[in-house]
Amino acid sequence: MKGSQTSDVFTFLYILWGFITVVLVVLLSYRATLMKEEHASPVREAEPADTWKERKLIARQSQLNGEIIALSVISAVLLLTGVGFSIYFGTFGNF
């Protein structure tokens, strides 16, 4: 690859990695707030409305776990790909 093309590809790759990582951090923060909400409810007899809310909360957390795992894998692959290509092309510090 030519120097300019290589730099453009690396720039795009690292910007994409940064965006995916920011989304991942936001999802992790959101999941943490859901967990705080779950633990904030006082212990008492479960009413039908409370049981429904708790099931909905657990379902949302389960869905977030899958998304978080997928984004973590994508983020790691993008980072390792970028670093690997940077080392291969010898442009690790030339940004």
TATACOR-V354111 format. One record per residue. RES is the residue in one small letter. SS is DSSP state (~ for helix, > for strand, _ for the rest). BURIAL is 1 if it has 16 or more other C-alpha atoms within 10 Angstrom, else 0. Layout:
res={RES;RES}
ss={SS;SS}
burial={BURIAL;BURIAL}
//
This chain:
res={m;k;g;s;q;t;s;d;v;f;t;f;l;y;i;l;w;g;f;i;t;v;v;l;v;v;l;l;s;y;r;a;t;l;m;k;e;e;h;a;s;p;v;r;e;a;e;p;a;d;t;w;k;e;r;k;l;i;a;r;q;s;q;l;n;g;e;i;i;a;l;s;v;i;s;a;v;l;l;l;t;g;v;g;f;s;i;y;f;g;t;f;g;n;f}
ss={_;_;~;~;~;~;~;~;~;~;~;~;~;~;~;~;~;~;~;~;~;~;~;~;~;~;~;~;~;~;~;~;~;~;~;~;~;~;~;~;_;_;_;_;_;_;_;~;~;~;~;~;~;~;~;~;~;~;~;~;~;~;~;~;~;~;~;~;~;~;~;~;~;~;~;~;~;~;~;~;~;~;~;~;~;~;~;~;~;_;_;_;_;_;_}
burial={0;0;0;0;0;0;1;0;0;1;0;0;1;1;0;0;1;0;0;1;1;0;0;1;0;0;1;1;0;0;1;0;0;1;0;0;0;0;0;0;0;0;0;0;0;0;0;0;0;0;0;0;0;1;0;0;1;0;0;0;1;0;0;1;0;0;0;1;0;0;1;1;0;1;1;0;0;1;1;0;0;1;1;0;1;1;0;0;0;0;0;0;0;0;0}
//
